[in-house]
């Protein structure tokens, strides 16, 4: 049985090695995305706190529209910490930072050319679009199988050799050290890499999400589409073909509908009363005639589950259409909302991130050490076959004739 498993492990390892290396390397970099941004992009993220009120959502939107009239706003976000800036995202993938007290424009980051954004895209699609995403999808599954087969191959035959299977003999020849490094440290790191692989599978396979919700008897509420009710005065206008930026769509609203920017502010204030205690806010603006205004709150960790609540509002009337409070999350919802933080180790704080980083960094070595194991065995077999196939030379007998 182990021979078959070894063959499967070998074939899958050789075929997926390059992708495993790239995904692992980008993964260990992206683990510290927040820390790297705080270090290298602090001027866009933080200001000196002031003893006055912050500007509101409506004002932030107006500031961006004034400076960038051609940009289409997709999201407004901020942290509740007094030193945090307000950030506005546009459809062209620009991140605009605004001073939360003065309303001054701090700066603009083009996320299309952002280094960490590129790292994320390599990690999820190899920069190859849908084809790359499909490659990653199946590679994640292959990596999971490699971890399982690797654990089976590591498992010692008996208790007597257990100690050898748990320690690397660094004084041995390099081939033995390479094998032990791949096998033994692979065993230790597998317990961190398995959850990382499983959360990756969750992302890439919808069938896995469906199974988890079914197994936990949870309803997939997040899949239910919520739409705004288009007013009668607008139903004959093909809004889908218009630019849905706030100031451009405003011309289509009748006088009875609240001015859009003020409406978004009212939606936020309404949600904030119900979802108090949050430390991050994300407001997604509608991008077509049926989309809703979505207000998302994230909360400080009180358990291993990431707590976040969603509020969906009609973009025309401001009517609350649905609330998804984290207190009402089903088992499936809790797994879904915590998936990213488990994948990156963030769920366990800085210790979890360090472990995820080390495990991902180690994973970059697995294709290399695995290839060397295969290459050395292959060379050894070839040399052995050549030795067996070599013709035997006649024995040299020392005689009086050839002694001269």
N, C-alpha and C positions, 0 to 999 in steps of 0.2 A: 504493500500500500504506500509506504514512504517513497518508493521509487517513482510511482505515478505522481505523487504530490511534489516530489523534487523536480520532475519533468515540467509540471505545470508552473511551478515557481520559477524555473529557469526560463521557459519560453515567455511568460508574461513579464518577467524582469528585464529580459533583453529587448523586448519590443517596446516597453514603456519607459525605459530608463531615462532617456533624454527629457521626456515630458515631466517625469517625477523630479528630476534635478531642477528644472526651471520652476515648476510649481512650488517646490519646497523652498528654493532660494528666495523667490518673491514673497512667499508666505512668511518666512522668518523676518523679512524686512518690514512687511506690512503689520506685523504684530504690534510694533511700536509706532504706528502711524500717528497716534495722538501725541506721543512724546516728541517725535521728530518734528511735527508741525509746531508744537509749543516752543521748540528750540530754534527752529529756522524761520518760522513765520509769525513770531510773537507780535510784531507790529500790526498785523491784520486782525489779531484775536483778542488783544487786551489793551486796556487804557488805564490811566490812574483814576480811581473812583472819585466822584464828586458828590457833594452834599446837596443834591437836587434830584428831581424826578427824571426818569429816562423818557425819551421820546416814545410815542406809541407806534403801533403797526402802520396806521394810516399815514403818519408823518414820514416814516421810513420809506414807504412805497412812493410817496410824492417826491422825496429827495432823489430816489433812483430815477424816476420818470423825468425829472428836471435835467439831470446830468446825462442820462442815457435814453433819450426819447424813442430810439429805434429798438431798444431791448425789450424782450417779452419776459416779464417776471413769472417765475414758476414757484418760488418758495421764499418765505421769510423765516429765519431761525435765530435763536439766541439762547444763551444760558442765563439763569437768573442771578448768577454771581455778579456783584457790583462792578467788577473789572472787565466783564466780557462785552465784546462788541456785538452789534446787530449785523447779521449777514443776510444778504439778499442774493438768491441764485436766479440766473436768467436761462432762457432756452438755449442760448448759444454757449452755455456752460461757463459763464463768468460768475465768480463769487465776489460780490461787492461788499466791502466792510464799511460800516457807518459808525461814527462816534455815538454812543448811546445817550450822551447828555447834551452835546452841542448840535448833533445832527450833521456834523462835518463829514465829508467824504474822506475816509482814511486811505483807501486804495482798492485796486482791482486785481484779482488773480484769475488768470486764464486756466481753468481746470483741464482743458484739452492738452496743455503742454506741461501741466504740473507733474513733477517727478513721481510722487506717491500715487497719483491718479493713474499714471502709466504703469506703475508696478502692479496696481490692482487689476488693470485691464490685461496685463500679461498673465497674471495669476488666474484670471477667470476665462480668458479667451485666446491667450497667446498673441493678441493683437491681430487675430485672423477672423474677427466677426463671428457669424453664426457657425462657420466651419470649426473655428477654434473652440467655441463653446461646446460643440458636440464632441470634439477630441477630449477636452477636459472632463466632460460628463462621464465618458466611458473610462477615462484614465483614473478617475477617482475610485470607481468601482474596482478596477484592476488593482489599484494600490491597496484597497481594503482586502482583497483576496490574497495579495502578496503578504500582508501582515499576518493573516490567519494561517496561511501555508507555512510562513516563516516560523511561527510559534510551534506548529506541529513538527517541523523539521528540527527545531531546537530541542524539543522535549527529550531528555535523556532516557536511555533504555532501562536503567536501574538507578537506585539510590546511591550506589557506590560511585558513580561518575557524575553525580549532581554537582559536587564542588567544582569539578573541571568545567561544567557547563555554566557556571556562574561567575567565573573569574578568567580574565585574559592573562595568559602567560607571556609577559612582555619580553622575556629573555629568549623566547623561542625564535626560530627562523621567521623571516618576514612573511612568508606564505602562510604560516600557522597563525601569526599575529593578525594578518589581514582577515583570515577566516574567522578567528575568534572575535575580532572587532565587529565584523558584519553580523555574526550570529548572536554573540552574547550581549553586546550593547543593543543590538536589534531587539532582543528579548525585553530588556529594560525599557527602551524607548517606545516599544509597541503599546504599552499601557497608556501612554500619552497620545501617540499617533492614532490609535484606534478611535477615540472620541472625535479627533480632528477629521479623520476620514469619514466617519459616520455622519457628522454634521455637514460635510461636503456633499455626501450622497443625498442628504435631505434637500439641499439646495437644488441639486441638478435633476433629481427624479421626482416628478409630481406624484407618481404612484406610491412612493415611500410616504409622502405627506398623507395621501389618502388612506394608506394602511394604518398609520399611527392614529389618525382621527377615528378610523373605524374600530381599531383595537381598544381605544380608550373610550369608546362610545361618546365621542365629542362631535358636535355639529360644526361644520366648516362655515361659520358665519362670514368670515373674511372673504369668501368667494362670492357672496351675494352682492350683485352690483347695485349700487345706490345712484340714483340720477336726480337731477334737479328738474322741477316742473317748469317748462318754458311758458311764459305768459302768453295769452292770446294775441296781444299786440305784437309779439315777436314771431309767432308761429309761421307766418308767411315769408319771413326773412331767412335766407340761407346763411345762418350765423356760422355754420361749420366752415364755410369758405372765407370767413373774415378773420382778421388778426384778432385774437381774443385778449389782447392786452387791455388792461383796465380802462385807460383813457380813450381807447379806440372803440371798445364795445359800448361805452357809456352813451354814445349817440343813439343807440338802439333801444335804450330803456325808456319806458314811459315815466311820466313825472311822478307817479305814485310810488315807484320803487326807490328805496333808499340809495343814495349815492354809494357806488361800489366800495370805495376805500373805507368809508365809514362803516359800511355793512360788515366788512372783514374784521374791523376793530370791534364791532358789537358782538360778532360771533366769538371772537377770542375772549372778550370779557365774560360772556355768558358761560363759556366752557371753563374758564378759570375759576368761577364760583363753585362748579361741581367737582373739578379735579384738582383742588388745592394741594400743595405739598410738593409740586413738581420742581425739577431743577433745570429742565430743558424744554424748549418750545419749538415746534416745527409747524408752520402754517403753509399748506399746499394750496396754491391758487388754481381755480378752474382753467383748463386749457381748451375747452370746447363748450358748446351750448348746453350739454347735458351733465357735465362734470359738477362735482360739489366742492364746497370749501371744506377742507379737512384740517382740523386742529389736533395735533398730536402732542401729548405731554409725556415726558419720561421722568421717572422718579429715582431717588437714591436707592441703592441696593439695601434691602432688608432681609433678603434670602438669596438663594442661588438663581432665582427667577428674575429676569429683567421686567420690571413693572412699567407698563406704558398704557395710556388710555387714548382712545380715538373718538373724536366728535365730528360728525358729518352734517353740514348745513346746506340748504338750498341756496344756490348762488344768486337767485333773484329776490327771494323773500326773506332769506336769513332763517327760515324755519329749520329747527333741529330735526334731522331725518333719522339719525341713529347714533347711539352711544355704545362704545365698547369699553367698559371700565375694566381695568386689570383685576379688580376685586371679583369680577364675575367670570374670569377666564376659566375655560375648561382645561383639562389635562393637555389636550392637543394644542390649545392656544398658548399655554405656558411653555411647551416645548418649542413651538414656532417662534415665540418672542425672544427666547433665550438662546436660539441656535447660533447666532453670530458671536455672542459673547463667550459661548463655550468653544466655538471654533478657534477664536483668537486667544483664549485663556483669560480674557478680561473678567470673566465671571468670578475668578479667584484673585482679583487684584493684581498687583505687580508681580507677586510670586507666580501666579498662573501664567502671566505673560512671559516671564523668564523661562518657565518650563516649556511653554509652547514654542518659544524662540529656539531653545536648545534642541528640542525634539525635531523641529523643522530643519534646523541646521544639520543635525545628524542625518536626517533623511536625504540630504543632498549627497551624502557620502555613500549611501546604499547602492545606487547604480554603479558607482566606481568600484567599490570593494566587491560587489557581486560580479561585475564583469571580470575583474582580476581573478576571482575564484574559478570562474568558468574557463578563462584563458589559460590559467596554470594547469588545470586538469586536462584540458584539450592538448596542450603541449606535452604533458607527461604521457598521455596515451599515445600520441604520435611517436614520441621517442621510444616508447616501449614496443610499439608495433615495428618500428624500423630495426630495433635491436633483434627482435625475433625473426624478422625477414632477412637479416644480413647473412650471407653464406659463411659457413664455418671454414676457417683456413686449415689446411693440412698441418699436422704437427711437425715441427722441425726437429729432425733427428740428427744429433751430432755424430758424424762418422769420421773415419780417418781421412776420407776424401775431402769433405768440406771443411775439415779443420785447417787445411793448408791455406 
